[in-house]
Amino acid sequence: MLSSRQLPRLSFSLLNRGCSSSASQKLQADRLEVHVDRKLTIPTVEEQPNLRFGHTFSDHMFKVAWKESSGWGTPQITPFGNLSLSPAAPALHYAVECFEGMKAYRGEDGRIRIFRPLENMKRMNNSCRVSRLPEFDGEEAVKCLKELLRLDKDWVPSAPDCALYIRPTVIGTEPHLGVNASCEALLYILTCPVGPYFKDGGFKPVRLLADPQFVRAWPGGQGASKLGSNYGPTISPQKEAERQGCTQVLWLFGENRQITEVGTMNMFMFWINKNNERELITPPLNGLILPGVTRRSLLELARSWGECKVTEGEFTMADVMEAKKENRLMEMFGAGTACVVSPVGSILYNGEIIDIPTMESGAYMARKCHKTLTDIQFGRVKHEWAVDIDE
């Protein structure tokens, strides 16, 4: 066992718990333990673009256990390996868990950066609150993440369009059955080098299946939280989309076929609205939509450009079809951490293929969003959103 460098004080605070708790549940950073064991083979630059998403993991992971009775235990960076937990753990039975998705990027200058990490920690705390899991200080969690990334820095790919995916996760681990708040939990972070999200590569248009029988989220539900229970039920619709020759599901809601999300991404449409205005529109955060970090970033960037109206508002399949018929529809694209920006080429809806002119129109907005965001992430443009792990 090796002691890590001294890190700033790390504290995780307990909020809104279902279990009884003491007033103070804290963890001292000087207790961080680092166990180094380099046994895995780092993919070569030539291999990196062909890496399947989420199939190759780096040498180490971060983990720290929590108990209602004593708070956060000793934080550890350990060799990547299996977890040991009770078969009665609520994460296995009742989906008492939540997770995040982030990336680390190696810039052309060789430096490694993470993108707006505190936004992911804020969202994860919201998900913890929903599941009655322990919340934590996001700034201190990011310090632990930086230490993990410094240790496994050689795993951050250097090939174009590749990155190190980061998966923070909190699971309920109490060894008892019963639908209740878990009085034991585990926070862990694993990382994996990844190539392009879609098998056919980078910036290529996708076909979507829009079928009203498939509903991802509904009012009063937890569609705005990143919970495993929101993702497992989407597997069957995704397989049906693939069976019909589509890449992803375009999630609809309600009798008016409101567009919500696409696959695991937020959806954007660039069009001429009925007031003859050039508009970039994305569904609002009305409880049906995950508040994506990429989504928020693109909205802030687009507003700063001042090139068009930028709106968070509802739009439907009828709006899309009418705009297409009247030649007002220019682009549609999904946006998220895994894919960054994914242009839409067509939608299969009610047995009809609706061609979306994203690429035919030049994909101006989608390309600008993609380039601006990746320039920041890879350090080609200096920006406060890109956090250097050594600073």
C-alpha positions in Angstrom: 0.0 0.0 0.0 1.3 3.5 -0.9 0.2 6.7 0.6 -1.1 9.3 -1.9 0.1 12.8 -2.0 -1.6 15.1 0.5 -5.0 16.2 -0.9 -7.2 19.0 0.3 -9.7 18.1 3.0 -12.4 15.8 1.7 -15.8 15.9 3.3 -19.1 14.1 2.4 -22.2 15.5 4.0 -25.4 13.5 4.7 -28.6 15.1 3.7 -32.3 14.2 3.7 -31.8 10.5 4.7 -34.5 8.0 5.4 -32.4 6.4 8.1 -31.6 8.1 11.3 -28.2 9.8 11.3 -25.8 11.7 13.5 -25.2 15.4 12.9 -21.8 15.0 11.3 -20.7 12.4 8.8 -17.3 13.4 7.4 -14.2 11.9 5.8 -10.6 13.1 6.2 -8.6 13.3 3.0 -5.4 12.2 4.7 -7.0 8.8 5.1 -7.0 8.2 1.4 -5.2 5.0 0.5 -3.7 4.1 -2.9 -3.1 0.5 -3.8 -1.2 0.3 -7.1 -1.2 -2.8 -9.3 -0.6 -2.3 -13.0 -1.6 -5.6 -14.7 -3.8 -4.5 -17.6 -2.7 -3.7 -21.1 -3.2 -0.1 -22.3 -4.6 0.0 -25.8 -2.3 1.4 -28.5 -3.0 4.5 -30.5 -4.0 2.3 -33.4 -6.4 0.3 -31.3 -8.1 3.2 -29.5 -10.5 4.3 -32.3 -11.9 0.7 -32.4 -12.5 0.3 -28.7 -16.1 -0.7 -27.9 -17.8 1.6 -25.5 -17.6 0.4 -21.9 -15.7 -2.8 -22.6 -12.1 -2.0 -21.6 -11.3 -0.7 -18.1 -8.2 1.0 -16.7 -6.0 -0.3 -14.0 -7.6 1.4 -11.0 -10.9 2.5 -9.5 -11.9 4.7 -6.6 -14.3 3.6 -3.9 -15.5 4.6 -0.4 -18.2 2.9 1.7 -20.8 4.7 3.8 -22.8 3.6 6.8 -25.6 5.5 8.5 -24.1 4.6 11.9 -20.5 5.9 11.1 -20.6 7.9 7.9 -18.0 7.6 5.2 -15.2 5.1 5.7 -11.7 5.0 4.4 -11.5 6.2 0.8 -9.4 4.0 -1.5 -7.9 3.9 -4.9 -7.5 0.2 -5.7 -6.9 -2.1 -8.6 -9.9 -2.4 -10.8 -11.8 -5.5 -9.7 -15.2 -7.0 -8.7 -17.2 -5.7 -5.8 -18.3 -7.8 -2.9 -21.8 -7.2 -1.6 -24.8 -9.1 -0.2 -27.2 -10.7 -2.6 -29.9 -8.9 -0.6 -28.4 -5.4 -1.4 -31.2 -3.0 -2.5 -29.3 -2.0 -5.5 -29.9 -5.5 -6.9 -33.5 -5.7 -6.0 -35.0 -2.2 -6.0 -32.6 -0.3 -8.2 -31.4 1.8 -5.3 -28.6 3.3 -7.2 -27.6 6.2 -9.4 -24.7 7.1 -11.7 -23.0 9.7 -13.8 -21.2 9.9 -17.2 -18.1 12.1 -17.7 -15.0 12.1 -19.8 -11.3 12.9 -19.5 -9.7 14.3 -22.6 -6.0 14.4 -23.7 -5.3 17.6 -25.4 -2.9 18.3 -28.3 -0.6 19.8 -25.6 -0.6 16.5 -23.7 -2.5 17.8 -20.8 -5.6 16.0 -19.4 -8.8 17.8 -18.8 -12.3 17.0 -17.5 -15.4 18.9 -18.6 -17.5 20.8 -16.1 -17.2 18.1 -13.5 -19.0 20.0 -10.8 -22.2 20.0 -12.9 -22.1 16.2 -12.9 -21.6 16.1 -9.2 -24.6 18.4 -8.7 -26.7 16.2 -10.8 -25.5 13.1 -9.0 -26.5 14.6 -5.7 -29.9 15.2 -7.1 -30.1 11.6 -8.1 -28.9 10.5 -4.7 -31.6 12.6 -3.1 -34.3 10.9 -5.1 -33.0 7.4 -4.1 -32.4 8.4 -0.5 -28.7 7.7 -0.9 -26.1 9.8 0.9 -25.2 13.1 -0.8 -21.7 14.4 -0.9 -19.5 17.5 -1.4 -19.0 17.6 -5.2 -15.8 19.7 -5.0 -14.2 17.2 -2.8 -15.3 14.3 -4.9 -13.7 15.9 -7.9 -10.4 16.1 -6.0 -10.5 12.4 -5.5 -11.3 11.9 -9.2 -8.3 14.0 -10.2 -6.1 11.8 -8.1 -7.5 8.7 -9.8 -6.9 10.2 -13.2 -3.4 11.3 -12.4 -2.6 7.7 -11.4 -4.1 6.2 -14.6 -3.1 9.1 -16.9 -1.6 6.8 -19.4 -5.0 5.3 -20.0 -6.4 8.6 -21.4 -6.4 8.0 -25.2 -4.4 10.2 -27.6 -6.1 9.1 -30.8 -8.6 11.7 -32.4 -12.2 11.5 -31.1 -11.2 9.2 -28.2 -11.4 9.9 -24.5 -11.4 8.2 -21.1 -15.0 7.6 -20.0 -15.7 8.1 -16.3 -18.5 6.4 -14.4 -19.2 7.6 -10.9 -21.8 5.3 -9.2 -23.6 5.2 -5.8 -25.3 1.9 -4.9 -27.3 0.9 -1.8 -25.5 -2.1 -0.2 -27.4 -2.7 3.1 -27.7 -6.6 3.4 -31.5 -6.6 4.0 -34.6 -7.0 1.8 -37.3 -4.4 1.9 -38.3 -1.3 -0.1 -36.7 1.3 2.1 -33.8 3.7 2.3 -30.5 1.9 2.4 -28.5 2.5 5.5 -25.3 1.4 3.8 -24.0 2.6 0.4 -20.9 2.5 -1.8 -19.6 5.3 -3.9 -17.2 4.1 -6.6 -15.7 5.5 -9.8 -14.4 3.4 -12.7 -12.9 4.6 -16.0 -12.6 3.1 -19.5 -10.9 4.3 -22.7 -13.4 4.7 -25.5 -13.6 5.4 -29.2 -16.6 6.9 -31.0 -19.9 6.0 -29.3 -21.6 4.6 -32.4 -20.1 1.5 -34.1 -20.0 3.2 -37.6 -17.8 6.0 -36.3 -18.0 9.7 -35.7 -20.1 12.5 -37.2 -22.6 10.4 -39.3 -26.4 10.8 -39.5 -28.5 8.3 -37.6 -32.0 6.9 -38.2 -34.5 7.0 -35.3 -37.5 5.0 -34.4 -40.4 7.2 -33.1 -43.1 4.8 -31.8 -45.7 6.2 -29.4 -46.1 2.9 -27.6 -42.6 3.4 -26.1 -42.5 6.0 -23.3 -39.4 6.8 -21.4 -40.7 9.2 -18.7 -43.9 10.8 -17.5 -45.1 13.6 -15.2 -44.5 12.8 -11.6 -41.8 10.2 -12.4 -38.1 10.5 -12.2 -37.1 11.1 -15.8 -34.9 14.0 -14.7 -32.7 11.8 -12.6 -29.9 9.5 -13.7 -31.1 6.3 -12.2 -30.5 2.8 -13.4 -34.3 2.2 -13.2 -34.7 4.7 -16.1 -32.3 2.8 -18.4 -33.1 -0.9 -18.0 -36.6 -0.6 -19.4 -35.2 1.1 -22.6 -33.3 -2.0 -23.7 -36.3 -3.7 -25.3 -37.4 -0.6 -27.3 -33.8 -0.1 -28.4 -33.6 -3.7 -29.7 -36.9 -3.1 -31.6 -35.4 0.0 -33.1 -32.4 -2.0 -34.3 -34.6 -4.7 -35.7 -36.3 -2.0 -37.8 -33.0 -0.7 -39.1 -32.8 2.3 -36.7 -29.9 3.4 -34.5 -31.8 4.9 -31.6 -35.3 5.5 -30.2 -36.8 8.9 -30.4 -38.9 9.0 -27.2 -42.3 10.6 -27.5 -44.9 11.5 -24.8 -48.6 12.2 -24.8 -51.4 12.3 -27.3 -49.7 15.1 -29.2 -46.5 13.0 -29.6 -44.3 15.5 -27.8 -40.6 14.9 -28.5 -38.5 14.4 -25.3 -35.2 12.6 -25.7 -33.3 10.5 -28.3 -31.7 7.3 -26.9 -29.8 8.5 -23.9 -29.3 12.0 -25.4 -31.0 15.3 -25.3 -32.7 16.4 -28.6 -32.2 19.7 -30.5 -33.9 21.0 -33.6 -32.7 23.9 -35.7 -35.5 25.3 -37.9 -37.4 28.4 -39.1 -40.3 28.7 -36.7 -43.8 29.9 -37.6 -42.8 33.5 -36.8 -40.1 33.1 -39.5 -37.3 33.1 -37.0 -34.2 31.0 -37.1 -34.5 29.0 -33.9 -32.6 26.3 -32.0 -35.0 24.5 -29.8 -34.7 21.7 -27.2 -37.4 20.2 -24.9 -37.7 22.0 -21.5 -36.7 20.6 -18.1 -40.3 19.7 -17.2 -39.5 16.5 -15.3 -39.4 14.3 -18.5 -35.9 15.4 -19.5 -32.5 14.7 -18.0 -30.7 18.0 -17.4 -27.7 17.1 -19.6 -24.4 18.9 -19.0 -23.8 18.9 -22.8 -27.4 20.2 -23.3 -26.8 23.1 -20.9 -23.4 23.9 -22.4 -24.8 24.0 -26.0 -27.6 26.3 -24.9 -25.2 28.7 -23.2 -22.9 28.7 -26.2 -25.7 29.2 -28.7 -27.0 32.1 -26.7 -23.6 33.7 -26.6 -23.3 33.4 -30.4 -26.4 35.5 -30.9 -27.1 33.9 -34.4 -30.6 32.7 -33.7 -33.3 32.4 -31.2 -32.6 29.8 -28.5 -35.5 28.2 -26.9 -36.3 25.6 -24.3 -39.8 24.5 -25.3 -42.1 21.7 -26.3 -42.3 20.5 -29.9 -44.1 17.6 -31.4 -43.8 15.1 -34.3 -46.5 17.2 -36.0 -44.3 20.3 -35.8 -41.4 18.3 -37.3 -43.6 17.0 -40.2 -45.2 20.4 -40.9 -41.8 22.1 -40.9 -40.4 19.5 -43.2 -43.3 19.9 -45.6 -42.9 23.7 -45.6 -39.1 23.5 -46.0 -38.6 25.2 -42.6 -36.8 22.2 -41.0 -33.0 22.5 -41.3 -31.4 20.2 -38.7 -32.1 17.8 -35.8 -29.4 16.3 -33.6 -28.9 14.6 -30.3 -26.3 15.7 -27.7 -24.7 14.0 -24.7 -21.5 13.1 -23.0 -21.0 9.8 -24.8 -21.7 11.0 -28.4 -21.1 14.8 -28.0 -23.3 15.7 -31.0 -25.1 13.1 -33.2 -26.9 14.4 -36.4 -30.3 12.9 -37.3 -30.7 11.7 -40.9 -34.2 10.2 -40.8 -37.1 9.2 -38.5 -39.2 6.1 -38.9 -42.7 7.2 -37.7 -46.0 5.3 -38.2 -44.4 3.2 -40.9 -43.1 6.2 -42.9 -39.5 7.3 -43.2 -39.2 11.0 -42.7 -36.0 12.3 -44.1 -34.4 15.0 -42.0 -32.2 17.4 -44.1 -29.5 17.8 -41.4 -26.6 16.8 -43.7 -28.2 18.0 -46.9 -28.4 21.5 -45.4 -24.7 21.3 -44.4 -25.3 20.5 -40.7 -24.1 24.0 -39.9 -25.5 24.2 -36.4 -24.7 20.6 -35.4 -21.1 21.0 -36.7 -20.6 24.3 -35.0 -21.9 22.9 -31.7 -19.6 19.8 -32.1 -16.5 21.7 -33.0 -16.9 24.4 -30.3 -17.5 21.9 -27.6 -14.7 19.5 -28.6 -12.3 22.4 -29.0 -13.0 23.3 -25.4 -12.8 19.7 -24.1 -9.5 18.9 -25.9 -7.9 22.2 -24.9 -7.7 23.7 -28.4 -9.5 26.7 -27.0 -8.9 27.8 -23.4 -12.1 27.9 -21.4 -13.1 27.7 -17.7 -15.3 24.6 -18.4 -12.2 22.5 -19.2 -10.6 21.6 -15.8 -6.9 20.5 -15.9 -6.4 17.6 -13.6 -3.0 19.0 -12.5 -4.4 22.3 -11.4 
